[in-house]
Amino acid sequence: MRPTYFALLGSLLFTATSRSGPIDYLADIKPLFAKHCTRCHGPQKQSSGLRLDTAVFALQGGNSGAVIVPGKSADSRLIKALLADKGAPSMPLGGGKLHSKQITVIAAWIDQGAKAPANEKAEAAARPSHWSFQPVKRPVEPAVKNEKWIHNPIDRFILARLEKDGIAPSSEADRVTLIRRLYLDMVGLPPLPANVDSFLKDDKPGAYERVVDKLLASPHYGERWGRHWLDLARYADSNGYSIDAARSIWPYRDWVIKAMNGDMPFDQFVIEQMAGDLLPNATPEQNVATGFHRNTPINQEGGIDVEMFRVESIVDRVNTTGAAFLGLTVGCAQCHDHKYDPLTQREYYQLFAFLNQDDEPTFELGKPDEVALKKKVTKERTALEKQFKALDKHNEASVLAWQGKLTPEMRADLPMEIDHIVGIAPNGRDEKQQDTILTYVRNLEKTRHAVGGLLQTIPFASLAHLNVLQTRNRLEVRLAALKRQEPNVPTSLVLRKRPTPRTTNVHLGGDFIRKGVKVDSRTPEWMPSVLGGSRLDLARWLVLPENPLTARVAVNRIWQGHFGLGIVETENDFGTQGVPPSHPDLLDWLASEFIRLKWSQKDLHKLIVCSATYRQSSKSRPELALKDPRNRLMARMPRLRLEAEVVRDVALAASGLLNPKIGGPSVFPPQPDGVFVFTQVPRVWTAASGPDRFRRGMYTWFWRSAPHPGLTAFDAPDATMVCTRRNRSNTPLQALTLLNDEASYEFAAALANRVRAESNGDTDTLLSYLFRLCLSRAPQPAELAQLQRLHQQVLREIKDNSAEAKIIVAKSPKALAATGENAALVLLARAVMNVDEFITRE
């Protein structure tokens, strides 16, 4: 039978105490640790945060705390592990166990005080050799044979690789394709026919660059590239989880747009979002910028552990910081040391500590007098609501109790609207129905007081009823007046340093209840060090030029925005398990250039889109199918399906319906019925009928629990976590959406109306103009012939059916005569807006 832990321990203690003379750490202990322990607990690897290659490190302990209690080997977790005590991990892991005599020696050393030599030196951990962890160095631009093809240094790196593999680059795309490509990439909108014509006529040097400069100066540039950033910020208009209540954080979205349009240097862009509130004399805008980390979902369900979900929010912020700025899978170290990258669990919680010192208030953005009035009104309203609640205790539960007492005879006397609501399951009622039945029950209570006051024969009881009724009426009138008086002050969610610091511990196994050793704010050992432990210190550390990751990750993501994939394909994993860069020297040159350009994103965009690489044709080439089937060497320009919001935007622009307003609260364009059938809380989606109906896709209200179907159909992220790259799928549902969605039908009808209003001439002229509005180019003869055949076919089918024609043209937001010709033009517009090229950037 295997001896028990206590028997073994007793034997060891007897042996240890009977040993004569002191234990020599260097001669007796260190060799044992070196042979049996330092493979997992040495300078290169510290499992569970424990390092045993020096006595000092051994005494410091690991993530769970001390493993050696000097003078008390029986209480030392190291001895328990070596003895494989029940409940303790058996050590060494995966190797031969120490002999009892060896354990006896270690126990004796501990009992003698675990004395450490004063001059013991620790072996320095080797700096990670992985390419992305090395400092950014500006490489020499390579020589190439075809100098004529070069527009800027980007082309040298691309062409050098192509020439090495014996591949020629593609020819430059035609000018119509180039200008449409530029418009879609830079502002997310197609060029007007007039823009195309002007570019085609401009034969002076620098015509292309002038278009680039114009687009970079457009306010729509900020919308286009701001939407890319909002994917990283996991922006949404609701809190998520099952309750998914609405939130106001759109001012943060507008801050991103404004920062992009103003070409805020990327280092400042990062600092303000991470810690704008901690900057000297922080402005309201800098406070709003911290909404970057308030986009985390919030769980408002009853009975939850509030601290647990607060910790979950910090975990999300740590993981988002790692993915968005460092391109690392930092989240893998939440529960244990990262298995592949040099990030320990302790270092994870040291990063956690930077973000664990904040409150999460709502920031008001009105003018000083508006904010003051709002505070005054809120204070009075809160007091009155407290009084009203004491008189009126009706809520959802009391409504259900009242409903449960209804007899068939009583239901027969209910107003038709109330009886209808009673017949709906409580969790199936929308907000309006819930408010209606609650108001009805409240009014019943008021009536009871009024009647009671009249019928009571006891004067005191009569006066009590009337007093309650009068008080309720007075409170309701005053609350209604306060509601009218209260200014509509925009608010946004922000971070703010809390006055009392929190203690941060390692969470053993990622469980916030199992507290490990206490940690302070600190960056990983192998990275440039940071002075200070505040969120602002972390923000400045992220954008240090010496930081090997941030600039590389940023330029890679911008490259991805133009070419579909980054130079590093795994844009969220620059670690050892990520895909190596296709052009490592180009990546480093771009990173160093980005810093040299003082972190100007606009200058970087201009550099990329002005390259010969970007200007290549996207036409497929058979000879590349074997040599470079995925186009990683960039011998041609890739074709990209537009993102979900831009699919809507190009339709709005082509139809002439686009409302170009920048910023403001999110809006409610049409969406199909039934979207909220499966959500826990029923929602009411009332489609806007004015200009807001035609806002850009990025302004569409985003419920996390039920996003707009037009966005999800085209792969918009769900905003629950950081999204570093969107998928691009190709499904029948996308075609059905473009054909049959209410908004798509409106766009087609408006496009037909626009063609009628702006184009004079025969049918061919109308068809050609419709084609140009959608695709920027004139139709080829074969395409025009196909349009003519389709037009004639639908015209024959609908010409004598005035009722059908009336239904079709009725979709137009602007009046359109119900003729067969107009109805046929609507159907033709519907077809052209559904072709692949319409939603593709060539």
N, C-alpha and C positions, 0 to 999 in steps of 0.2 A: 504494500500500500504506500502511496506517495506521501511523504511526510507533510504535515500541515505547515502553514506559514509561521505560526507561532513557535512550533517545535524547532523549525529551521532557524528562526530568528533567535530563539533562546540559546540554541547551540552556538550560533555565531557570536552572540553577545558574550557568552562565557569564554569562547576562544579569544575574542578580541580583547576582552578585559584582562585575560591571562597572559597576553603577549607582553614581552618585556621590551622596553626601549621604544622611542618614537618612530613613527612611520615617515619615511622620506618620500615626499610627494614626487620629486623628479625621478627617483630611482624605482619607487614601488607603484605609484598610482598613474602617472602620466603614460608610461608604456602600456598599461592595461587599457586606458581610455583610447590611446592611439590605435591599438590593435583591434579593439572590439567596438568602439563607439563613434569615432570621428568620421566614419564613412557617412553616417547620417547626421552627426552633430559636430561637424567640423567647420573650417573656414569657408568651404565651398557650398555646403548645404547644412541648414540648421532646422531639422524637422521639429515641428512644434515650438520653434523659436529657441531651442536649447542648443548651446554650444559647449563642448567639453574638451576643446583642445588646449585650454588654459584653465588654471584653477580659478582665476578671477571670473571668467565667463561661466564656469560651472556653478559658482556661488551666486551668480546673477539669476540663474534659473531660466525657465522658458515661458511660453505663453500662459501656462496654468499657474505660474508662480515658482517659488523656490523648490528645488529638488533635493537640496542639501540643507539640513539644519545643523550647523556646527555644534558638536557636543552631544547630538541626539541622533544616532544612526537609526534607532527604532522608529523615529518620526520622519525620517528622510524618504521621500518618494523614490529617490534613486535606488535605495536598497530594496524597497518593495517591488520595484520593476525588475531588478536583477534576480529577486527571489520568486518572481511571477506570482505575487500575492493576488488572491482573488479580487477582481475588480481593478487591478492595476495592469497596464500593458506589460507583456513579457518581453524583456530586453536581454541581449541585443535582438533586434528584429531580423528574422530570416537568417540568422547565423548561429554558430555554436554558442551554447550557454557558458557563462563563466563557471569555473570550478568553485566549489564552496570555499576553498582556501583563498582564492582570489577575492571573492566577495568579503571574506573575513578581513582581508587587508584593507579594502576600501572602507568597510564599516569602522575598523580601528582608526583609520585616518580621520574619519568624520568625528568619532568620539573624542579624538585628541584635539578637536577644534578646527579641523579642515584647514590647516595652515597653508597659505599660498606663498611661494617665493616672491620676493619683492621685485626681482629683475626678470621675471619670465616674460618673454616676448611672444605676441600672437602672430601667427602667419597671416599676412594680408590676403584677403579674398581677391581672386583674380577678377579683373574687370571683364564683364561679359564681352565675348568676341563677336556677337551677332552684329550684322552690318548696321541695323537701325539704331543700335546703342552707341555707335561711334560718333564723335563730333562731326558736324557738317563742314566739309572742306570744299572749296570751289575748285572743280576739276578744270583741266585745260580743254579748250574746245578742240575737238578732233579735226584732222584734215580730211577733206573729201575730194573726189575726182570731179564731180559735177557742180562746180562753183556757181554756175548760172541759176541753179535751182534754189539757192540759199536766199532767204529773206531776213532771217535773224538767227542767233545762235541755236535756238531750238532745233532748227532744221539740220544743223551740223550733226547733232547727236542722233537724230532720226536717220539721216541719210547715211552716216557712217555705218550704222548697223545694217541698213538695207544693202549697201554696197558689199559689206562683208559676206552677206548671204546671197549675193548675186541677184538682187531684186531691184527693179526700177520703181520709183514712186509713181503715183498716178498723175495724170495731167490736171491742170487747174480746172475746177468746176466752172460752168458757164456763169455769166454775171447775174442772171436771174436767180439761179440756185444760190449763189453766194449771198445776195442781199436777203433772200428769205431765210437762209441759214443764220445770218447775223441777227436779224430781227428776232427770230424765235429763240436763239440762244441768249441774246443780251437783254431783251425786254419781254419775251414770252408772248409776243403778238406778231401777226404777219404784217408785211409792209403793204401800204396802200398802193393801188396801181400808179398813182402819181409819184410815189417814192421810187418805185421800180423804174418808171420812165425817166425820172431825173437822173438816176444812177446810170442808166444805159446811155444817156446823152452826154454825161460828164466824161470827156476824153482827156481831161487834164491830169497830169501826174498827181497822185495822192487822193484820187477819188474814193478809193476803198477806205483809206484811213480816215477820210472826212466822215464817211458813214459811221465808222466805228466811234469816232469822237462824239458824234451826234447821239448815238445810242447810249454811250456811257453817261452823257449829260441828261438823258431822259429820266423823269421821275419814275417811269415804269421799270427802269433798271433795278431800283431798290426793291420793287415788288418781286421781280423775277428771281434775283439772287437772295433776297430775304426769305422767300419761300423755301429755298434749299436749306437755309440755316434753321428755319423753324422745324424741319424734320429732326435736326440734331437736338433742338430744345424741347422736343415732344409737346409742341403747342397744341392746345385744344381749348374749347370754350366750356368744358364741363369737368367735374372732379373725378369721374371714373368710378369704378366698382359698381355695385348694383344700384345704389341710390343715384349716382351720376348727376348730382345737382349742378345747376348752372354756376359759372364763375365769371368774374370780370377780370380779364388779363389782356384784353386787346390793346391797351396802351403799350404793353411790352412788344407786341407784334409791330405796332407802328414805330416804336423806337428802333427796332431792327431795320425797318424800311428806311427810316431817316438816316440811320448810321451808314447803311449801304450807299444811299444816294450822296451823302456827304463825304464818302470815301474815308470814313474814320479809319485810321491805321489799325491793322489787325491786332497789334499788341494792345492798343487802347481798347479796342472792341472786346477783347477777352477780359481785360482787367475790369471794365465797367460792369460786365455781366456777372463776373465772379464776385466782385467786391466794390461796386460803384458807391454803395452807401458808406464805405469806410474811407473814401477819398476826402482830402481836406475840403471843407465847405461844399459838400456834395449837393448837387443840384437835384431838383425833382426828377429830371430825366435820368440822372445817374442812379437814383433810387429805383426808378422803374426798370432800369436795365437788369437789376438783380432778379427780375422775374424769370430769368433763364432757369434758375433752380427752384422756382415756385411752380413750374409746370408739372411737377410730380403729381400723380393721382392722389386723391384724398378719400379715405374710407369714412363714410358718415353713418354706417349701419349701427343700430343699437346693440349694446352689449360687447362691443369690441374692446380690446386692450389698446388704449390710446397710445401708450408708450411704445408698444410693439409696432404700430403703424407709423409712429414718428421715426423710429429707427429704420423702418423700411424706406421711408422717404430719404433719409440720409444715405442709406445703401444705394438707392437709385441715383443720388447726386454724385456719389463717389464713382459709380460705374459709368455714369454719363460723362463725367470729367475725363475719365480714362479713355473712353471711346472717342469723344468729340475732339479732344486736344492732343492726346498722346497716341491714339490709335492702338491701344492695348486692351486686351481682355482682362482688365483689372478685376472684374467681378469674380473671376475664377479663384481669387485669393480670399474671398469672404469667409470660407469655411476651412480652408487649409492653405498651405503654401502652394503657390502656383506650380503646376506640374512641369511647365515648359519654360516659363520666363522667370527672370530673376526678381520675383516679387514675393516676399514672405507674407504670411497672414498678419504678422505683427506690423509690417509696413503698410498693409491695407488699412489697419485700424489707426495707424499714425496719419494716413491721409484722411480717414474718417474723422479724426479729431479736429482737423481744420474746419470741417463743415458741421460740427456738432455743437457750435456755440451761438446759435442764432434763435431768435424769435421769428414768427411768421405773420406779421401784421398785414392789414390792408391799407394801402397808401392812397390818400385822397389828392386829386390833381386839380381841383378847382382854384379859382382866384381866392386870395385871402379872405375877402368879405363873404364869398360863397361858402368857403369851408367853415368860417365862424358861424354863419347862419345855420348851416347844416348841423353843426355841433349843438347849437342852442335848441333847434327843433328836435333833434334826436333825443336830447336830454329830457325835454318836456314830454315827448311822445312815449318814451320808455316809462316814465312815471305814470302817465295816463293809462298805458296799456296794462300796467301792473294793477291799477284800480279796476280796469274793465275786466281783467281776468278773474278778479275776486268776485265780481258780480256775474260774469258769464263764463262758465267753465265748460262750455260745449267745445268738443273737438271730435276727431274722427271716431274715437271710442264711444262717446256719448251719442253720436249719430247712429252708430251701429246698435247701441242699446235701445234707442228709440225705435229704430226700424224693426228690431226683434219683437217688440210689443204690438206691432201693427196686426190687426185682424183683417180678414177679407172685407168686412164692412167698412172699417176705417180706411183701407186702401181705396175703396170705391169713392170716398169723399175727397181724396187727395187731388190737387191740380194735376192735369195730364202730364206736364213736364216732370213733376216730382215723382209721380207714379212710374214714369218711364225710367227715371234714374234708380228708383228703388229696385226695379227689375234687373238692373245691371250688377254683376258681382263687384264688390267694393274695390278689388284690385284691377278692375277693368274700366273704372271711371276716369275720365280725363280731368285735368285741373279745373276746368270750367264747371263740370258736373259736380265735382267735390265741393267747390265754393257755393254752387247754387243750393245744394241740399243742406249744407251747413248754415247758410243764411236763412233758409226756410225754418229749420229747427230753432234757430235763435229767435226768429220772429214769433214762433209759437210761444216761446218763453216770455217774450215781451207782452204778447196778448194775454197770457196767464196772469201776469202782474196787473195788466190794465183791468181785466175782468175781476180779479181778486180785489182790487181796490174799490170796485163799484159794489160788489155783492157782500163784502164782509160786514157783518153786523157789529163786530167789535171795532170801535174807532181806531184803536192802536194798530191792529192788524191791517186795517184798510189803509192807514197812513203809511205803513211799512211797504205795502205793495206799490203804492203810488210813488213813494220816495225812490224805490229801486228802479221803477220805470223811468222817472224823471232823470235820475243819475245816469242810467244807461244811455238815454237819449242825448243828454248833455255831453257825455264822453264821446259818443259816436259822432256828434256834430263837430266837436273840437278836433278829434282825430282826423276826420275828413278834411277839415280846414288846414291842419298841419301837413297833411299829405300833399295838398295843393301848394302850400307855402314852401315846402322843402325843395331846395334847389337840386337839380340833377347834376351832381358832382361826379365826374368819372373817377373810378377807382381801379387800382391794379394790385396784384399780390406781389409782395417784396420780401426780402430778407433784412433783418436788422440784428446787429450784435446784441445779445442779451447781457444785462448788467452782472448777472451771477454766472460764472463759468460752469460748464458741466465737466464731470470727470468722464474720461473715455477709457474703456477697458477692451481688451481683446475679447471677442465673443467666441467662446470655444465651440467649434463645429458650426459657427455661424448663428448660434442660438443666443439671442440677446439676454436670456435669463441666466445663462451659464457664464458668469463673469470671470475672465482670466486676469492676467496681469494688467496693471494700469499703464497707459501709454500717453505720450505727449505728441503734439503736432510735429511731424517730421517727414521729409521727402525720402525716397528710396536711397540707400547708401551709395549705389553706383551711379547716381545722377548728380548733377551739380547741386551743391548744398544751398539751402535757403536760410536766411537769417530771420528769425522771428517765427511765431506760430499762429498768426492771424490768417483769415481768409484772404486779405490783401497781399500778405506775403506769399501765399500759395499762388495767387493770380499772377503776381510779378515773376514768380519762379517759372510758371508755365511758358512765359514768352521771353525768357532769357535767351539771347542769341546762342548761349552755350548749351541750352537744352537741345539734345540731338533729335527730338521727336516732333515738337510742335510745328516748326516751319515745314518739315517734310510732310507731315500729315495734312497741313493746310493746303499746300500747293498740289498735293496729290488729289485732294478732294475737288479743287477747282478744275484740275485737268479732267477728272472724272465727269464733272458737269458738262464739259464740252465734248468729250469723246466716249462717254458711256461707261468706261472702265478707267480706273486710275492706272498710273505707271506701276503702282502696287495694287494688284487686283483685289486683294483682301484689304480693303481700305480701313476696316475696323480692327485689323490684326497685323501690326508691324512686328510682332514677336516671332519667335523661332518656328512656330507652326503656320505662319502666314506664307503667302506666295512671294518669292523674291521679286524685286522690281524688274520689269522688262528692260528698262534703260536706267540702270543705277546712277550713271554719271549725270544723265539729264535730270534726274530727280534731285540730286545734290546741287547741281547748277541752279535749278529753279528755286530751291530752298535758299541758297546763298543770295540769289538775285532778289528774292522776295524781301529779305532782310536789308539788302543794299538799297532797295526801292523804298525803304522806310515803311515796310509792311503795307504798301498800297495795293489793295485788291484790284482797283481799276487799272493800274499800270500793269499788273500781272495778266489781267484779262486781255488787255490790248496786245501785250507781247504774244500771247497764245493765238489770238484770232488773226493777228497780222502775219503769222508764220505761213510758209508754203505748206507745211504739214496740215494745217487747218484748212487751207484753201483747196485741198485735193478733191477730185471728184469722188463720189461715193459709189460709182458704178462697180459692180462685181467684176472680178477678173479671173478667168478660169485657171490661169497659171498659179494663182495664189491658193487655190483649194488644197493643194498638197504641201506647199512651202509654208504657208501661214494661214491655216483655215480660220482661226479666231481673230485675225487681223491685229495681233499683239505687236507686230513690228511697224504698224501704221503705214502700210503701202497704199492705203486709200482712206477716205473719210468714212466712218461708220454711219449707217442710217439708224436713227433713234425714234421710237414712238414717243410722242409727247407725254409729259406727266399729266395726271388726272386734271389738275386745275387748268393747265394750259389747253387741254382738249376743249374745255368749256370756253376758254378765253378766245381761241381762234374762231370758234363759232360765233361768239358775240361780236368779234371784230368784223368778220366777213358779212354778218347780217346787218351791221350798222347799228346794233342795239347797245353796244358797249357803253356803260357809264364809267368814265375814266377817273372818277373820284378816287383819291388816295387816302387810305386809312379810315378810321372810324369804327364803331361797333360792328360786330359780325351781322350778317343779313340772312334772310330766309327766302331763297329762290324756290320755285316749285319742286316738289319731289313726289314720288308715287305714294298712294295711300298704303297703310298697313306697315309702315317702317317700324312703328313702335309696338307692334303686337307682342313681340317677345321680350320687351324690356320690363323690368320689375315695376318701374314707375311710368305710367302712361304719360305721353307728351302730346302737346298740341302744336302742330307745325302749320302756322298760317302764312301762306306764301305772300310775299310782298307784292303789291300791285303798282307801286310807283317806280322811280329810278333804281331803288335798291334791288329790284327784281333782276337787274341786268349788271350787277357788280361782278368783278373778276372772281374766279373760283377760290382764290386764297381768302376771300372774305366770307365765304359760306360758313354759317354756324356749324361747328363740329361737336356733335355729341359723341363722347367716347363709346357709349353703350350701343349707339345706333347711328353711325356716320351716314352722311348723305350717300345714297346708292350710286349717284353719278361719280362720286369720288372713289368709293370702294371698287367699282367695276373696273376702274383704270389704275388699280394698285396703290392708292393712297395709303400711307401707313396709319395704324390705329392710334398713334399718339400715346400709347401706354409706356413706351420706353424709347430710348434714343434710336433713331433710324439713320444709318450712315450711307445707305444706298437703297433706292427703291427697286423693287422687282419690276420687270416688264413682261407681262403675260400677253397672250393673244387668244381671246376666248370669244365664242359666239355671243355671249352676253354683251360684250362691248358693241358689236354690230347692232344688236337688238336695241340697246340703249340709244345709239345714235339715230336709229330709224324711228323708234316709237315713243321715246320719252317725251313728256309734255314740253319740256324746255327745248328739246331738239326740234320738235315740230314747230314751236314758236320761232326758232332761229331760221328754219327753212322758209317759213311764210314771210318773215321779215326780209330775208335775203331776196326773195322773189319781188317783194315790194320795192326794195332798194334798186334792183335791176331795172324795174319799170320806170322808177323815178329818175335814174341817173344815166340811162342808156337809150338813145334814140336810134331807130333803124329797124332793119328786118329781123327775122327770127335768128338768123345766124349771128347778128351783132349782139342780140340779147344773150344768146347762149355763150358766146365767146367772153362777154363781160362777166357773166355769172362764173364761168370757169376761172377767169383771172382773179376775181375777188376771193375765191377759195384757195387757189393754188399759186397765185402770183404770176403765172406764165400763161401765154396763149395756148389754146389746144392745138395739137398736131392735127393734120388733115384727117387721119383715121379716127382720132378722138372726137373731132367735130362731127364727123359722119355718124359716129355711134350716138352722140348726143342728139343729132337730128332724128335718127330712127326712134330713139326712146321718146323724144318729144312728140313725134307724130303718133306713136302707139298710145301714149297716155291721153293725148288730145282726142283721139278717136273714141277711147273708152269713156271719156268724161264729158265730151262736148254736148251731148244731148241729155245729160243728167244734171240739171240745175241744182237739185237738192244736194247731191254729192259735192258739187263745186262750191256751194255755199258753206258746207261743213268744212271743207278743206281751207278756204280762204279765211274762215272765221278765226283760225289760229293766229293770224297776223296781228301783232300788237297795234299796228296802224291800219286804218281802213284800207281795204283792198277790194275792188269791185268783184262780185261773185260771177265771173265769166269763166268759161271753159279754158280760155287761153291762160288766165291767171292761175287757175287751179292746176293746170298742167305744169306751169312754171314752178309752182310750189313743190310739186312732186319731183320735178327735175332737180330743184335745189336740194331737196331731201336726199336724192341719190348721190349728187356730187359731194355733199357734205359727209357722206358715208364712205367715200373711197379711201383707201389706205394712205394715199399721198397727203390727204387733207390733215391727218393726225400724225404725220411723220415729218421729221426734220431730216432732209436729204444731206 
